Amino acid sequence: MSDFVNGESSYSYVTSDGNARYTKLKKATDENIRNDTGMSNALAAAKNALANGEDLSNGAYFWDGADIKSNYDKHFKVKHGIKFSDPSHNIYSIAESTKVVILYKEVKKKVKVNGKIKTKKEKVEIGRYDHVYDSTAAYGGTIFWKNNDDYIRVSKGKLYK
């Protein structure tokens, strides 16, 4: 997992945030993994993803576990705005964190003042969004997310960042 997320720290914090379940998985034997439903499901899901199997996450690029609740006030996704596309995805009974963000660009306009042409700078709204992350699914203790379409369009962001 560490090699998988190398170079893109926001992809998964599980490798660096002291997550107990990840630590348990890293220390587990093959037999421990086979005998633990959560670990065996995680391994099966990873193998499915790497084999280009059916996308059970419904297009997600991001995911969160219990830390989204325990670290709610400081959580990266919560700070940037989350919205549940289906109430069943809200497995931790947390509040959505929407807030309107308006992006502007500065344009120069030529105006005539006292017979002289002057350049005037003006702010023009280019768009708005009220959250960055939409939930796509929830399984076990994991919520899956994708970037919100309005956020992508307005910020000219990428689906996976």
N, C-alpha and C positions, 0 to 999 in steps of 0.2 A: 504494500500500500504506500509506503514511504516513497519508493521509486516512482510509483504511478502518479503521485501528486507533486513530485519534485518540480520546482520552477513555477508552480501556481498555488501559492499558499491558501488562497481563498476557496480552492476547490473542495478541500475537506480539512477541517480543523482537528479531526479525530486523531491524526497522527502526531499532533503537537500539544493538545490541550489537556493531557492527563486523563483522558476518558477511560474509566475503569473497564468497560466492556471490551474496548480495543486492546487494552493491556492484557486482559484475560485471554483474548483470542491469540495474541502474539505469543503467549506462554503455553498455549494449549497443545497437547499432542493430537495426532490424527484421531485417536480413539476418543479423546475429550470432545473434539469437534463433532464427531459422529453421534455422540450421546447427548449433545446439547442442542435443543431445537433452534434456539436463536443463532448459535454459531453455524450450525449446519445449513440453516436457511440463508445466512449471509454469504457463506461460501458458494452455495448453489446459485444465488443471485449474481454473484461476481462472475462465476463461470458462464452463466447464461449471457451476461452482458458482453464478456470478452469473446464469446462465440457468436455474437450478433443474433442472439435469440430474440424471442418476443419481448417488446419493451413494456414491462409491467409497471414502469414508472410514469407512463403516459407522456413521454417527452421531457422528463425532468433532466436537468443538468446538475442539480444541487440536492442535498438532503440534510436533515437534522434529526438528532435523537433527543433524549431527555434534557440535554443542556439548553435547549431553546426555552424551557420553562425555568430551570434552576438558575439560568444566567440571563433571564428575560431582559432586564433593564440595560444590560451591556452587550447583548447579542447583536452581532453584525447585521443579520438579516432584519431583525426587529427594528433596529435603528433606521434602516433604509426603507422599511415598509413591507409588511406581509399581508396577504389577503387569502382567505380560504375559498377556493372555487367550489367546494362541496363541504358542508358542515361535518361530514364523517371524517374528513381529513384532520380535524382539530382534536387529535387524540390526547392532547395535554390540557385542553380547556383553557387556552390562552386567548387574550384579546388580539384582534387584528391591530396593526399599527399603521393605519393610513394617514397621510397628511399631504396636502396639495403642494407640489413643487412646480414652479413656473420657470421655464428657461427663456432667456431673452438673447437677442443679438443686437449689436449696436450698428446702426446704419447712418450713413452720412447723406444729408439732403441739402440741396442748394436752394437758398431762399434769397429773395430780394429785400434788402433793408436799406431804406433811404437811397434807393437807386443803385446800390452796390450789391453784388452777388456775394453772399457769405455761405460758408459751410456750417451746417448745424448737425450735431450728433443727436440721435434719437434712439431710444430703446424700443424694440419691436418684439412682441411675444412670438416665440417659435413653437411653443407647445407646453403642455402640462401633463402631469401624471400624479397619481396619489399613492402609489406603492411600486416597489420594484419586483417583488416575488409573489407569484401565484402558486398555490398548492396544486399538485397534479394527482397525488395519491398518498395513501398512508398504509403501511403494513407493519405489524408488530409494534416496535417502538420508534419507527422512522417515518418522518414526513418528507415527501419529495416535492421539489419546487422547480419552476422555470421562471425566466424573466418575463415580466408583464409586457404585453405587446405595445402599449402606449409608451412605456419606459424605453423600449428598444427604438421605437420610431422617433421619439423626441430627442433622446440622448445620442442617437446613432450608435448605440451600444451593440454588443454581440450577444447572441443567444446563450453563450457559455461563459461569459465573464460578468 
